[in-house]
Amino acid sequence: MKKLLFLSVCFLLVAAVSAQTKTVDFTGSVINSIDKLGLQGANIFIPDLRRGTSADANGKFQFKDLPAGWHLVEISYSGFNSVILNIEFKSDIEEVFQLKPTVAEHNEVVVTGVSSATSLRKVTTPVVVMRKQELLQTGSTNIIEALTKKPGISQTSTGPAISKPVIRGLGYNRVVVINDGLRQEGQQWGDEHGIEVDEYSVQKAEILKGPASLMYGSDAIAGVVNFISNVPVAEGKLKANLFGNYQTNNRQRGFSGNVAGNKNGFLFNTYASFKDAADYKNAEDGYVFNSKFNERNAGAMLGLSKKWGYSHLVFSTFNQKLGLVEGERDNDGNFIKYGGSSFEAVATDDDFRSVVPSIPYQHITHDKIVSDNSLFIRGGKLNLNVGLQRNQRREYGNAEDPAEQELYFDLKTINYNVQYHLKQINDWKVSFGLSGMNQQNTNKGAEAIIPDYSLNDAGAFVFLQKKVKGFDFSGGVRFDNRTVNGKELLEGPDVKFNAFERNFSNLSASAGFTYEFPKTVLFRFNVARGFRAPNMAELSSNGAHEGTNRYEVGDNGLKSEISFQADAGIELNSEHLTLTASLFHNNIKNYIFFEKQSSVAGNDSIITIDGEDFYLFRFVQQDARLYGLELSLDIHPHPLDWLHFENSFSFVRGLLSERLEGNKNIPFIPAARVLSELRFELFHRQQKTVRNAYFKLELDHNFAQKNAFTTYNTETASSSFTLLNAGLGTEFQKNGKTIAGIYFVASNLADVAYQHHLNRLKYAGENPATGKTGVYNMGRNFSIKLNVPLEFNWK
């Protein structure tokens, strides 16, 4: 409560600031370049000010009291090219923006991996974006699964509720997740630990592919996933949104609602959502027992936007209960509940239909409060972001005593990020800052697999951007220091965890450029040095992981991973097609992975706990390298502007520097993948009742992954599979405003039984009736979504 009070006082003090900043008015209109008519509903957004508005029935818009200086302005409208300009506001400005109809949009504003909002075409590292509209048209059971439609992005999953992002073959805490401007800190190291983000609140997702330690410090050597939830409402507007979703396979039903407004610079946004899902099914397993889950989430934002800048206070709470699939079956192939206890029985239809998870299950809560502020000071800008978060993960696994918390991690984190942006002079943009976190973890369960610990992280950086004719250069350097203290923990009279202290320091750097040839070709190149300090599981694990067959032991002598990556990409745009190609090569020094340990006799080392056998694994490291490419081709032949044939190919290969038992493959690298979509789009322009109608057919082919790290049976090879998906939808509008959108998505239409290579359930128990190991992914699934936006004038 003291910390909450402190942040609230800071918020009020910042809100009371009255800096002597010159202000200007910005007015204008947005028109169709063909017929010169105004585009009602066009969006005008100034990202660094977090201020936006929309054009009226005549295409006109207005901003009042903008701070003088350079500001990036984005003007966008569905079916038209976006205009992104860096404008110097010295005095009142009136502009007319002409948008050209287009069938493929190739530019927008991004904030991930840079110090301030930047045009996507000027970012030297590869970044892909998914907006709300694209998320609505995607069938998925969680937000990470939705992102896998982008090339180079995959997921490690343990059932439909637990998914982690994998970027170019690297996942877990090699990927930093940002939500509401705050670095998300849960237990990213665990197979059964997902990303605690409310899917329905996300308005936009940005995914940076490649080392991003320059801006984010340790752990971002694979990349960054940035979820943006709070989008500003235009001055004098009150908006609401109602959303519902039903999926047939696991009877997943979800609902969310939010209300947001802006009056005289006072902003607010509040939302609430829930999900309930029963067990999913597939053609091989039938219903998969205990794959059910439910969520109850809420959040709010209060803010001020004035001539001195803005100040936002953001709250959110995430509450999820999810079943852990063990895969135990009897000789007839029927799933068993409460296995190994006196209550052991065959799962019934009522069990499959229930949305209340059975033992074993997890209960996760993630609470956050963030103070996000931006002040204009002497021609520059100061950003201050401070956040508190508490992640509590409880695991229940004793059918004899359902209330017993076998595992209970209580993780508390304070994050801070301070940046100062100098006044832009001669196309130079210079920023410097300090960021870090303090973290405390406490075990409160009956068992512990990592010790109590404290962590302190601090890093300082400088970031520069410069435009020279057709080139846009950017880069910088950063120094970080992380101190980890593991606490001693006794288990009876024995010491389970010895106390230790480690210090990790490292230098990160990045440099690159983009060059845009007139109208058609964009080239980007970047080199980066990043690092990742070993996580607590790697340093100090000592325990069995339920849902796997592993007893993991850490090594507190591990060194930091050091990444050296080069990226090169090219984008070609023409009237009939868009072609993009990205190549990368990533050398990682001291790559950390686990290997199975042998007994003195040369056999597998096995630890038996409560009658259950676990193989002993220990974390080790050696040098490694990953390389690969992503290709995409969008064919949109003119004048058939309603037709798109979109194709993408992703490939990554990972190799250790030395062979282990004759094998050099890095564990858990996704298979190569081809995604092809034939899409028909109608009514992009303003119509009386229907707009943005579409129909699509999608072919998703995953190649066989034969390059598995089969040594010590760490993983097995995977077969290829092909999924057929489809979707259709449209928006209904009245008087130029959207009043509802409806979306149908059909996934895995052929009901293919498959096991994704990164699906952890493929290592569940063998089915005695078929002799097949593991559990299969979800079968055929139909999803229907209804989205109803509402808008009112706030008088």
Secondary structure as the mmCIF struct_conf table of DSSP 4:
data_model
#
loop_
_struct_conf.conf_type_id
_struct_conf.id
_struct_conf.beg_label_comp_id
_struct_conf.beg_label_asym_id
_struct_conf.beg_label_seq_id
_struct_conf.end_label_comp_id
_struct_conf.end_label_asym_id
_struct_conf.end_label_seq_id
HELX_RH_AL_P HELX_RH_AL_P1 LYS A 2 ALA A 15
TURN_TY1_P TURN_TY1_P1 ALA A 16 ALA A 16
STRN STRN1 THR A 23 ASN A 32
TURN_TY1_P TURN_TY1_P2 SER A 33 ASP A 35
STRN STRN2 GLY A 38 GLY A 38
TURN_TY1_P TURN_TY1_P3 GLN A 40 GLY A 41
STRN STRN3 ASN A 43 ILE A 46
HELX_RH_3T_P HELX_RH_3T_P1 PRO A 47 LEU A 49
TURN_TY1_P TURN_TY1_P4 ARG A 50 ARG A 50
STRN STRN4 ARG A 51 SER A 54
TURN_TY1_P TURN_TY1_P5 ALA A 57 ASN A 58
BEND BEND1 GLY A 59 GLY A 59
STRN STRN5 LYS A 60 PRO A 67
BEND BEND2 ALA A 68 ALA A 68
STRN STRN6 GLY A 69 SER A 76
TURN_TY1_P TURN_TY1_P6 SER A 78 GLY A 79
STRN STRN7 PHE A 80 PHE A 80
STRN STRN8 VAL A 83 PHE A 89
BEND BEND3 LYS A 90 SER A 91
STRN STRN9 ILE A 93 LEU A 99
HELX_LH_PP_P HELX_LH_PP_P1 LYS A 100 LYS A 100
STRN STRN10 PRO A 101 PRO A 101
BEND BEND4 VAL A 103 ALA A 104
STRN STRN11 VAL A 109 VAL A 110
TURN_TY1_P TURN_TY1_P7 THR A 112 GLY A 113
BEND BEND5 VAL A 114 SER A 116
STRN STRN12 THR A 118 SER A 119
HELX_RH_3T_P HELX_RH_3T_P2 LEU A 120 LYS A 122
BEND BEND6 THR A 124 THR A 125
STRN STRN13 VAL A 127 ARG A 131
HELX_RH_AL_P HELX_RH_AL_P2 LYS A 132 LEU A 136
TURN_TY1_P TURN_TY1_P8 GLN A 137 GLN A 137
BEND BEND7 THR A 141 ASN A 142
HELX_RH_AL_P HELX_RH_AL_P3 ILE A 143 LEU A 147
TURN_TY1_P TURN_TY1_P9 THR A 148 LYS A 149
BEND BEND8 LYS A 150 LYS A 150
TURN_TY1_P TURN_TY1_P10 PRO A 151 GLY A 152
STRN STRN14 ILE A 153 SER A 157
BEND BEND9 THR A 158 GLY A 159
TURN_TY1_P TURN_TY1_P11 PRO A 160 ALA A 161
STRN STRN15 SER A 163 ILE A 167
TURN_TY1_P TURN_TY1_P12 ARG A 168 GLY A 169
STRN STRN16 LEU A 170 LEU A 170
HELX_RH_3T_P HELX_RH_3T_P3 TYR A 172 ARG A 174
STRN STRN17 VAL A 175 ASN A 179
TURN_TY1_P TURN_TY1_P13 ASP A 180 GLY A 181
STRN STRN18 LEU A 182 ARG A 183
BEND BEND10 GLY A 186 GLY A 186
TURN_TY1_P TURN_TY1_P14 GLN A 188 TRP A 189
BEND BEND11 GLY A 190 GLY A 190
TURN_TY1_P TURN_TY1_P15 ASP A 191 GLU A 192
HELX_RH_3T_P HELX_RH_3T_P4 GLU A 199 SER A 201
BEND BEND12 GLN A 203 GLN A 203
STRN STRN19 LYS A 204 LYS A 209
BEND BEND13 GLY A 210 GLY A 210
HELX_RH_AL_P HELX_RH_AL_P4 SER A 213 TYR A 216
TURN_TY1_P TURN_TY1_P16 SER A 218 ASP A 219
BEND BEND14 ILE A 221 ALA A 222
STRN STRN20 GLY A 223 ILE A 228
HELX_LH_PP_P HELX_LH_PP_P2 PRO A 232 ALA A 234
TURN_TY1_P TURN_TY1_P17 GLU A 235 GLY A 236
STRN STRN21 LYS A 237 GLN A 247
TURN_TY1_P TURN_TY1_P18 THR A 248 ARG A 251
STRN STRN22 GLN A 252 LYS A 263
TURN_TY1_P TURN_TY1_P19 ASN A 264 GLY A 265
STRN STRN23 PHE A 266 ALA A 277
STRN STRN24 LYS A 281 ASN A 282
TURN_TY1_P TURN_TY1_P20 ALA A 283 ASP A 285
STRN STRN25 GLY A 286 TYR A 287
TURN_TY1_P TURN_TY1_P21 PHE A 289 ASN A 290
STRN STRN26 PHE A 293 LYS A 306
TURN_TY1_P TURN_TY1_P22 LYS A 307 TRP A 308
STRN STRN27 GLY A 309 GLY A 323
STRN STRN28 ARG A 329 ARG A 329
TURN_TY1_P TURN_TY1_P23 ASN A 331 ASP A 332
BEND BEND15 GLY A 333 GLY A 333
STRN STRN29 PHE A 335 PHE A 335
STRN STRN30 ILE A 336 LYS A 337
BEND BEND16 TYR A 338 TYR A 338
TURN_TY1_P TURN_TY1_P24 GLY A 339 GLY A 340
BEND BEND17 SER A 341 SER A 341
TURN_TY1_P TURN_TY1_P25 SER A 342 PHE A 343
STRN STRN31 ALA A 345 VAL A 346
HELX_RH_AL_P HELX_RH_AL_P5 ASP A 349 ARG A 353
BEND BEND18 VAL A 356 VAL A 356
HELX_LH_PP_P HELX_LH_PP_P3 PRO A 357 SER A 358
BEND BEND19 ILE A 359 PRO A 360
STRN STRN32 TYR A 361 ILE A 377
TURN_TY1_P TURN_TY1_P26 ARG A 378 GLY A 379
STRN STRN33 GLY A 380 TYR A 396
TURN_TY1_P TURN_TY1_P27 ALA A 399 GLU A 400
BEND BEND20 ASP A 401 ASP A 401
TURN_TY1_P TURN_TY1_P28 PRO A 402 ALA A 403
BEND BEND21 GLU A 406 GLU A 406
STRN STRN34 LEU A 407 HIS A 421
HELX_LH_PP_P HELX_LH_PP_P4 LEU A 422 GLN A 424
STRN STRN35 ILE A 425 ILE A 425
TURN_TY1_P TURN_TY1_P29 ASN A 426 ASP A 427
STRN STRN36 TRP A 428 ASN A 443
BEND BEND22 GLY A 445 ALA A 446
BEND BEND23 ILE A 449 ILE A 450
STRN STRN37 TYR A 453 VAL A 468
TURN_TY1_P TURN_TY1_P30 LYS A 469 GLY A 470
STRN STRN38 PHE A 471 GLY A 486
HELX_LH_PP_P HELX_LH_PP_P5 LYS A 487 GLU A 488
STRN STRN39 LEU A 489 GLU A 491
TURN_TY1_P TURN_TY1_P31 GLY A 492 PRO A 493
STRN STRN40 ASP A 494 PHE A 497
STRN STRN41 PHE A 500 GLU A 516
BEND BEND24 PRO A 518 THR A 520
STRN STRN42 VAL A 521 ARG A 532
HELX_RH_AL_P HELX_RH_AL_P6 MET A 536 SER A 540
STRN STRN43 ASN A 542 HIS A 545
TURN_TY1_P TURN_TY1_P32 GLU A 546 ASN A 549
STRN STRN44 ARG A 550 VAL A 553
TURN_TY1_P TURN_TY1_P33 ASN A 556 GLY A 557
HELX_LH_PP_P HELX_LH_PP_P6 LEU A 558 SER A 560
STRN STRN45 GLU A 561 ASN A 573
BEND BEND25 GLU A 575 HIS A 576
STRN STRN46 LEU A 577 LYS A 596
HELX_LH_PP_P HELX_LH_PP_P7 GLN A 597 GLN A 597
STRN STRN47 SER A 598 SER A 598
TURN_TY1_P TURN_TY1_P34 VAL A 600 ALA A 601
BEND BEND26 GLY A 602 ASN A 603
STRN STRN48 ASP A 604 ASP A 604
STRN STRN49 ILE A 606 ILE A 609
TURN_TY1_P TURN_TY1_P35 ASP A 610 GLY A 611
STRN STRN50 GLU A 612 ILE A 635
TURN_TY1_P TURN_TY1_P36 HIS A 638 PRO A 639
TURN_TY1_P TURN_TY1_P37 ASP A 641 TRP A 642
STRN STRN51 LEU A 643 LEU A 660
TURN_TY1_P TURN_TY1_P38 GLU A 661 GLY A 662
STRN STRN52 ASN A 663 ASN A 665
HELX_LH_PP_P HELX_LH_PP_P8 ILE A 666 ILE A 666
BEND BEND27 PRO A 667 PHE A 668
HELX_LH_PP_P HELX_LH_PP_P9 ILE A 669 ALA A 672
STRN STRN53 ARG A 673 LEU A 682
BEND BEND28 ARG A 685 ARG A 685
BEND BEND29 LYS A 688 THR A 689
STRN STRN54 VAL A 690 ASN A 702
STRN STRN55 GLN A 705 GLN A 705
HELX_RH_3T_P HELX_RH_3T_P5 THR A 711 ASN A 713
BEND BEND30 THR A 714 THR A 714
STRN STRN56 SER A 718 SER A 718
STRN STRN57 PHE A 721 LYS A 734
TURN_TY1_P TURN_TY1_P39 ASN A 735 GLY A 736
STRN STRN58 LYS A 737 SER A 747
TURN_TY1_P TURN_TY1_P40 LEU A 749 ALA A 750
TURN_TY1_P TURN_TY1_P41 HIS A 757 LEU A 758
STRN STRN59 ASN A 759 ASN A 759
HELX_RH_3T_P HELX_RH_3T_P6 ARG A 760 TYR A 763
BEND BEND31 ALA A 764 ALA A 764
STRN STRN60 GLU A 766 GLU A 766
TURN_TY1_P TURN_TY1_P42 PRO A 768 THR A 770
STRN STRN61 THR A 773 THR A 773
BEND BEND32 GLY A 774 GLY A 774
STRN STRN62 ASN A 781 ASN A 793
#
